[in-house]
């Protein structure tokens, strides 16, 4: 049994979301498959002639514009321009998106096969709206973070704080995110210089909130309790921070901070140091020797079931000697060929160099850190402070 071509078209289009139309070179619809009734709600005979354009477009102007586009494409043999997505309107004035594929038949008529992609377009538009909403919310988040960064920077000392009392120095400060859980603290009182390098629990917004609290507690201990011994200051901080987070007996917090604290007498060239999970490196220039003074192996504000005893190290310095305070963000950074930690050993290799300026040392630390990190994400906030007496 032989099936006529038009019958075959009808069999196919009845079962898929496809319309087949044939339009002559004058822009008159001479054939449309019966599937048009299911997809657009029109009987095929209703759309013959030029009425096809008026029925399926929003208004008369749109119909005339599309008819002229069609005629121009046929006249200039640019039929491929008709193979595209078009917005049509069905008999109930609902939007229908049709993807057309057009070609010429042997008589010069344009044969177009249109696939109903309305659902896909609706999904695309929903996705577009969702992406726009996400973009706006993302902007709001970043605007808030940038404002939070400006607030956090307002509590930090000037990174050039060392210029008044030290021969040279640097502060390398690289937050993992826009705001940081690391911060540096400086205070001058009665001729003594207080310098602290602090790493609060977490990074980003939680860490940044912790820095505000830690900054206030430090000011309270040093300015109002008048403590002048690093170990005593750390002990007071430990009690205050634990009390701040455990006022509500029902909610136990596991937040704290690591700190290296130095009190420096620039006249006597004496450095007093105490640390909680932080070390201090001292470079003795005359001997060209790098010494490490280790802090205690417990943090501030945590582990109150442990008896904590902080100790103060007194270090006699000479002009030209240097001290280096740092958080663990730099030594814990993953990278290298085998994705291992940078380590304290690699960090200290950047420090002793008798003839290098502090600027050169800072640049070398930063370059080696970035080279080690390579393609990997920054693991944590990074803070390194270098001071030359």
Helices and strands as residue ranges (DSSP letters): H 5-13, E 18-23, E 29-32, H 35-40, G 44-47, H 51-56, H 60-75, G 79-82, E 85-89, E 95-104, E 110-116, H 118-155, G 161-163, E 168-174, E 182-189, E 192-200, H 204-219, I 220-224, H 230-245, E 257-265, E 270-276, E 279-284, E 289-294, E 313-316, E 322-326, E 334-335, E 340-341, H 343-348, H 358-373, E 382-388
